[in-house]
Amino acid sequence: MSVASCVIPVVKSPKDYQAYRITPHDSNRLAIIFDTASANTSLTCCVEIFDVGGKTPPNRHQWAVEMFFVLKGEGIASCDGKRVRIRAGDSLLVPPTGTHLIENIGYGRLYTLTIMVPNEDFAELIRSGTPVELDEEDMAVLGRVDSLMPY
């Protein structure tokens, strides 16, 4: 009889997330939840935070599939010239090679859970940016207001 080995999962809370702006002038920030450095797998999972009027530059990935799940706010998603409105609860799947961008069109911040598989150097690009802090609004959206308080 063989016994399956149990792998202890990696557990993180919002106070553990590292956030970055890829360039100092970007109007969005990415808070890394899991990536190749923390999860030992070719996956990047982050919360993307778009300031009012913020957007990503048009970009594409050679092999990676990218998924966005809107946590809060509303925006416009564009892929290969097709535009669609997105809001809290909506999901968007961008296939490899699709030139896409996300733009915040709401009155408040837009938050998305963003997952890219395989990583395709996405985490490395994010980590090469400027470190930034998550503020109280960010922590409230992430559901852990208590993360602001020391244990």
C-alpha positions in Angstrom: 0.0 0.0 0.0 1.5 3.3 -1.0 1.0 6.4 1.0 0.6 9.7 -0.8 2.8 12.4 0.5 1.1 15.6 1.7 2.5 18.8 0.4 2.0 21.8 2.8 0.4 24.5 0.8 1.8 28.0 0.6 -0.5 30.4 2.4 -0.2 34.2 2.2 -2.3 37.1 3.4 -2.4 40.7 1.9 0.2 41.9 4.3 2.6 39.5 2.6 1.9 40.8 -0.9 4.6 42.8 -2.6 3.3 45.6 -4.9 5.0 47.3 -7.8 4.5 49.8 -10.6 6.3 48.4 -13.6 7.4 51.9 -14.6 7.2 55.0 -12.3 4.7 56.6 -14.6 2.3 53.7 -14.8 -1.3 54.3 -13.6 -1.7 50.7 -12.3 0.0 48.7 -9.6 0.4 44.9 -9.3 0.5 43.2 -5.9 2.0 39.7 -6.4 0.2 36.9 -4.7 2.1 33.9 -6.1 4.8 33.7 -8.7 7.7 31.5 -9.7 9.7 32.7 -6.7 7.0 32.0 -4.1 5.1 29.0 -5.6 7.8 27.1 -7.6 5.5 26.9 -10.6 5.2 28.7 -13.9 2.2 30.8 -12.8 1.8 34.5 -11.9 -1.1 35.5 -9.8 -1.6 39.1 -8.6 -4.1 41.8 -7.8 -3.9 44.5 -10.3 -5.0 48.0 -9.1 -5.9 50.7 -11.6 -6.1 54.3 -10.5 -9.0 56.4 -11.8 -8.4 56.7 -15.5 -5.5 54.2 -15.3 -4.8 51.6 -17.9 -2.2 49.1 -19.0 -0.2 49.7 -22.2 -1.3 47.5 -25.1 0.6 44.2 -24.7 0.6 40.6 -25.9 2.1 37.3 -24.8 3.7 34.7 -27.0 2.5 31.6 -25.1 0.7 32.7 -22.0 -3.0 32.8 -21.3 -4.1 35.7 -19.1 -7.2 35.8 -17.0 -8.7 38.8 -15.3 -11.5 38.6 -12.7 -12.9 41.9 -11.7 -13.0 42.3 -7.9 -14.2 45.9 -7.8 -14.9 48.8 -10.2 -15.6 49.0 -13.9 -13.5 49.2 -17.0 -13.1 48.6 -20.7 -11.2 45.5 -21.9 -9.8 45.6 -25.5 -8.3 42.7 -27.3 -7.4 42.8 -31.0 -9.6 45.8 -31.6 -12.7 44.3 -29.8 -13.9 46.3 -26.8 -16.1 45.1 -23.9 -17.2 46.7 -20.7 -16.2 44.8 -17.5 -17.3 45.2 -13.9 -17.2 43.5 -10.6 -17.9 39.8 -11.0 -16.9 39.6 -14.7 -14.1 37.4 -16.0 -12.0 37.9 -19.1 -9.7 35.4 -20.7 -7.1 36.6 -23.2 -5.6 34.0 -25.5 -1.9 33.9 -26.4 -0.9 36.5 -29.0 -4.0 38.7 -28.4 -3.0 42.3 -28.1 -4.9 43.6 -25.1 -5.3 46.3 -22.6 -7.5 47.1 -19.5 -8.7 50.6 -18.8 -10.4 51.9 -15.6 -13.5 54.0 -16.7 -15.1 54.2 -13.2 -15.1 56.8 -10.5 -13.0 54.8 -8.1 -10.2 52.3 -8.4 -10.5 49.1 -10.5 -9.2 45.9 -8.9 -8.7 42.7 -10.9 -7.3 39.3 -9.9 -4.9 38.7 -12.7 -3.5 35.2 -13.5 -1.0 34.4 -16.2 0.0 30.8 -17.2 2.8 30.1 -18.0 4.6 33.0 -16.3 6.4 34.1 -19.5 8.7 36.4 -17.4 5.6 38.4 -16.2 6.7 38.2 -12.5 10.2 39.2 -13.4 8.9 42.2 -15.3 6.7 43.2 -12.3 9.5 42.7 -9.8 11.9 44.9 -11.9 9.6 47.8 -11.3 9.3 50.3 -8.4 8.1 48.9 -5.1 4.9 50.6 -3.7 2.8 50.2 -0.6 -0.8 49.0 -0.5 -3.0 51.5 1.3 -6.1 51.2 3.5 -8.5 51.1 0.5 -6.4 48.3 -1.1 -6.3 46.3 2.1 -10.1 46.7 2.6 -10.8 45.5 -1.0 -8.5 42.5 -0.3 -10.6 41.7 2.7 -8.1 41.9 5.4 -8.4 45.3 7.2 -6.8 43.5 10.2 -3.6 43.2 8.1 -2.8 46.8 9.0 -2.5 45.8 12.6 0.5 44.0 14.0 -0.1 40.5 15.5 
